[in-house]
Amino acid sequence: MNQLEQLKQYTTVVADTGDFQSIKAYTPRDATTNPSLILKAVQKDEYKPLLEKAVRDNPSASTGDIIDHLLIAFGTEILKVIPGRVSTEIDARLSFDVEGNVAKGRELIGLYEKAGIPRERILIKIASTWEGIRAAEILEKEGIRCNMTLLFSLAQAIACAEAGAQLISPFVGRIYDWFKKSTGIDYMGAEDPGVQSVKRIYNYYRKFGYDTEVMGASFRNTSQILELAGCDLLTISPDLLQTLADTNAPVERKLSADGGNTSGIIKMSVDEKTFRFMLNEDAMATEKLAEGIRAFCADSGKLKQIISAMR
């Protein structure tokens, strides 16, 4: 049995791509997308018809609205090849706008439901800013499930769980990138700061009984993935899915529902002042959150340029 099949015994495997042709090959339960992945996909010939249709069917819509229709088109196609849920991301420019996130979340769910997709199969991705978390709290009460993205710290994770978010996506690889750049150390296995961050969050949730799902994301190598075997979900890019599928070495469960050794974990309540202070004290999380928002905004801008050139 290859490593991918072994991993699926412990963890729900999610495909981290907008390329639904490659999703079929790895039979994940769920799939995640973001502006960068959609931008990458629409530049491939096989996906251009989706973009062309979104532009053609919405001649009087703004470029932003056309992007929403494009996201729904990708999500709808992805849901044809997976049994579970797809994550669709809200424009990162709304990262500090509670009302904007809520309105956009409702709008995206409305578009999916118009396309015949029940809201239970959709996760709305929102940046894990204080404002994004407050928006998720409102949406969750309306039955709109949220995937809290760009998450780099325990403070963000606790605030998301206290808000009742369905799922969080801690970014393993981007945490690793920051520490590798700042220390010059190429971390491997259990020593990887990104891996340690997810383990800490997972064990915190298990110890204090939070229902929020933990989905490790943004992997740089299979070592990071295998160290998190047993995490609720792991969202993995097609190239790393292929590496796992090509490898037959044994996979050992590293995380379990009993939380392992959680004796040193203390419960914290995170209000706005505490959240902002804890985030500010964490240079990595502060820098990576800001950088991630900028990158997603930039890729959304490139997508808008492509659409504008087609009109």
C-alpha positions in Angstrom: 0.0 0.0 0.0 1.5 3.4 -1.0 1.9 6.3 1.4 -1.2 8.1 0.1 -3.5 5.2 0.8 -1.9 4.7 4.2 -2.4 8.4 5.0 -6.1 8.1 4.1 -6.5 5.6 6.9 -5.7 8.2 9.5 -6.5 11.6 7.9 -9.0 13.0 5.4 -7.0 13.9 2.3 -7.9 17.1 0.5 -6.6 18.2 -3.0 -5.1 21.7 -2.9 -5.7 22.7 -6.5 -8.1 24.3 -9.0 -7.1 21.6 -11.5 -10.0 19.2 -11.3 -8.5 16.9 -13.9 -5.7 16.1 -11.5 -8.1 15.8 -8.6 -9.7 12.8 -10.2 -6.4 10.9 -10.1 -6.0 11.1 -6.3 -9.6 10.5 -5.1 -9.5 13.0 -2.2 -12.7 13.6 -0.2 -12.5 17.4 -0.3 -10.8 20.1 -2.4 -9.5 23.6 -1.7 -9.0 26.6 -4.0 -7.7 30.1 -3.7 -7.1 33.0 -6.1 -3.5 31.9 -6.8 -4.7 28.4 -7.7 -7.5 29.6 -9.9 -5.2 32.1 -11.7 -2.8 29.2 -12.4 -5.7 27.0 -13.7 -7.3 29.5 -16.1 -3.9 29.8 -17.9 -4.2 26.2 -19.0 -6.0 25.6 -22.3 -8.4 23.0 -20.8 -9.8 25.5 -18.3 -10.1 28.6 -20.6 -13.7 27.6 -21.6 -14.8 28.1 -18.0 -13.3 31.6 -18.0 -14.7 32.4 -21.4 -18.2 31.3 -20.3 -18.0 33.3 -17.1 -17.2 36.4 -19.1 -19.8 35.7 -21.9 -22.6 34.9 -19.5 -22.2 38.1 -17.4 -21.6 40.9 -20.0 -22.7 43.7 -17.7 -21.1 42.4 -14.5 -18.0 43.9 -12.9 -14.7 42.1 -13.1 -15.1 41.2 -9.4 -18.5 39.7 -10.0 -17.2 37.7 -13.0 -14.5 36.3 -10.7 -17.2 35.2 -8.3 -19.0 33.4 -11.2 -15.7 31.8 -12.2 -15.0 30.6 -8.6 -18.5 29.0 -8.6 -17.9 27.4 -12.0 -14.6 25.8 -10.7 -16.2 24.8 -7.5 -19.2 23.2 -9.3 -16.9 21.2 -11.6 -14.7 20.1 -8.7 -17.8 18.9 -6.8 -18.6 16.6 -9.7 -15.4 14.6 -9.0 -15.2 14.6 -5.2 -17.7 13.3 -2.6 -17.2 16.0 -0.1 -16.7 19.8 0.1 -15.0 22.4 -1.9 -13.5 25.6 -0.3 -14.1 28.9 -2.2 -12.2 32.0 -1.1 -13.5 35.5 -0.5 -11.6 38.4 -2.0 -8.6 39.1 0.3 -9.3 42.8 -0.1 -12.2 42.2 2.4 -9.8 40.8 5.0 -10.5 43.7 7.4 -14.1 44.2 6.6 -16.6 42.3 8.8 -19.7 43.4 6.8 -18.0 42.9 3.5 -17.0 39.3 4.3 -20.5 38.5 5.5 -22.2 39.9 2.4 -19.7 38.2 0.1 -20.1 34.8 1.9 -23.9 35.0 1.6 -23.5 36.0 -2.1 -21.2 33.1 -2.9 -23.5 30.6 -1.1 -26.4 32.0 -3.0 -24.7 31.5 -6.3 -23.9 27.9 -5.4 -27.4 27.2 -4.3 -28.7 28.7 -7.6 -26.4 26.2 -9.3 -28.1 23.4 -7.4 -25.2 22.9 -4.8 -26.3 22.6 -1.2 -24.4 24.8 1.3 -23.3 21.8 3.2 -20.9 21.0 0.4 -19.2 24.5 0.5 -16.7 26.0 2.8 -16.3 29.8 2.5 -12.6 30.7 2.9 -11.9 33.8 5.0 -8.6 35.2 6.2 -8.0 34.7 9.9 -7.9 38.4 10.8 -10.0 39.5 13.8 -12.5 40.9 11.3 -12.6 37.7 9.3 -13.2 35.7 12.4 -16.1 37.9 13.5 -17.6 37.5 10.0 -17.3 33.7 10.2 -19.1 33.8 13.6 -22.1 35.5 11.9 -22.0 33.2 8.8 -21.7 30.0 10.9 -24.9 30.9 12.7 -26.7 31.1 9.3 -25.5 27.6 8.4 -22.7 28.9 6.1 -19.6 26.9 7.0 -16.2 28.7 7.0 -12.6 27.6 6.3 -10.3 30.1 8.1 -7.2 30.5 6.0 -3.9 32.3 6.4 -3.6 31.0 9.9 -0.2 31.0 11.5 -0.7 31.2 15.3 -2.4 29.7 18.3 -4.1 33.0 19.0 -5.8 32.9 15.6 -6.7 29.2 16.1 -8.3 29.9 19.5 -10.3 32.9 18.3 -11.6 30.8 15.3 -12.6 27.9 17.6 -14.4 30.3 20.0 -16.2 31.8 17.1 -17.5 28.4 16.1 -15.7 28.2 12.7 -16.1 24.9 10.9 -12.5 24.5 9.9 -9.1 26.1 10.1 -6.2 25.9 7.7 -2.8 26.4 9.5 -0.1 27.1 6.9 2.7 24.6 7.7 4.9 25.5 4.7 4.8 29.3 5.1 5.7 29.0 8.8 8.6 26.7 7.8 9.7 29.3 5.1 9.8 32.1 7.6 11.9 30.1 10.1 14.2 28.7 7.5 14.9 32.2 6.2 15.4 33.7 9.6 17.6 30.9 11.1 19.2 29.3 8.0 18.1 25.9 9.3 16.4 23.4 6.9 14.0 21.9 9.4 12.9 18.3 8.9 10.3 16.0 10.6 9.2 16.8 14.1 11.6 19.7 14.4 9.8 21.7 11.7 8.2 24.8 13.3 5.2 24.6 10.9 4.6 21.0 12.0 5.0 21.9 15.7 2.4 24.8 15.3 -0.3 22.5 13.9 0.4 19.8 16.6 0.0 22.5 19.2 -3.3 23.7 17.8 -4.6 20.2 17.3 -3.8 19.2 20.8 -5.3 22.4 22.2 -8.6 21.7 20.4 -8.7 18.1 21.6 -7.9 18.9 25.2 -10.7 21.6 25.4 -13.3 19.9 23.3 -13.5 22.2 20.3 -15.4 20.9 17.3 -13.5 23.1 14.7 -11.7 20.8 12.2 -7.9 21.3 11.8 -6.7 21.0 8.2 -2.9 21.3 7.7 -2.1 23.3 4.5 0.7 24.8 2.4 3.1 21.9 2.5 6.7 22.1 1.1 7.6 18.4 1.4 6.1 15.0 2.3 8.0 15.0 5.6 5.7 17.7 6.9 2.7 15.8 5.7 3.7 12.5 7.3 4.5 14.2 10.6 0.9 15.3 10.7 -0.7 11.9 9.9 -3.8 11.7 12.1 -4.7 15.4 11.8 -8.4 15.9 10.9 -7.6 16.9 7.3 -4.5 17.7 5.2 -4.8 19.7 2.0 -2.0 18.6 -0.4 -0.9 19.9 -3.8 -1.0 17.4 -6.8 2.8 17.1 -7.0 3.1 16.0 -3.3 0.1 13.7 -3.7 2.0 12.1 -6.5 5.1 11.7 -4.4 3.1 10.0 -1.7 1.4 7.7 -4.3 4.8 6.7 -5.7 6.3 5.8 -2.2 5.6 2.6 -0.3 7.4 3.3 3.0 5.2 2.8 6.1 3.2 5.7 7.5 2.8 6.0 11.2 0.0 7.9 13.0 1.4 11.0 14.7 -1.7 12.7 16.0 -4.6 11.1 17.8 -8.0 12.2 19.1 -6.9 11.8 22.7 -4.5 14.7 22.1 -1.4 12.9 23.2 0.6 14.7 25.9 -1.5 17.9 26.6 -0.5 18.3 30.3 1.2 21.6 29.7 -1.6 23.2 27.7 -3.5 26.0 29.5 -6.8 27.3 28.3 -6.9 30.9 27.0 -9.8 33.1 26.2 -9.0 35.4 23.3 -10.8 38.7 23.1 -9.9 41.4 20.5 -7.2 43.1 22.7 -5.6 39.8 23.5 -5.8 38.6 19.9 -4.1 41.7 18.6 -1.4 41.7 21.2 -0.6 38.0 20.8 -0.5 38.4 17.0 1.7 41.4 17.3 4.1 39.5 19.6 4.5 36.8 17.0 6.6 38.3 14.2 6.3 35.3 12.0 2.5 35.2 12.1 2.2 39.0 11.7 4.4 39.1 8.6 3.0 35.9 7.0 -0.6 37.0 7.5 0.1 40.4 5.9 2.2 38.8 3.1 -0.5 36.2 2.4 -3.3 38.9 2.1 -1.1 40.9 -0.3 -0.3 37.9 -2.5 -3.9 36.8 -2.8 -4.9 40.4 -3.6 -2.2 40.6 -6.3 -3.3 37.3 -7.9 -7.0 38.5 -7.9 -5.7 41.6 -9.6 -4.0 39.6 -12.3 -7.2 37.6 -12.8 -9.1 40.9 -13.2 -6.6 42.0 -15.9 -7.1 38.8 -17.8 -10.9 39.2 -17.7 -10.7 42.9 -18.7 -8.6 42.0 -21.7 -11.3 39.6 -22.8 -14.1 42.1 -22.8 
